[in-house]
């Protein structure tokens, strides 16, 4: 995977890391025991994802734009890590 990360821009790497953080929060059993805090963490990472997506150099690949617009974040992360830029 390091070779694929090397093909990402700094903006894409930051977005990929925020998408991974979202997955960590979702799977964090301890976090879910405090629903208010869990939702607060999810909101914060979602706002970060939105900000990072908006800051990507334009134009972004149409498939990535589609995944981000639809909030298909797992697919967006997969796309970023694939090295596909079409």
C-alpha angles and dihedrals in degrees: 000000000000090000090057093047088054089061092057123093119236089258091052092048091052091049092048090051091051090049090051090048089054090054091050091052092048092052095043104113093188092053091053091059087073102048095186093053091042092054090046091054092047091050091050094051091044090054089049090051091050092049093047092047091051090051095054113119110263136275098039120193110279094235092053090048089051093051093047094045091051092043090239089153097166089056091045090054091047090050093050093049094046094069089228111142100179 
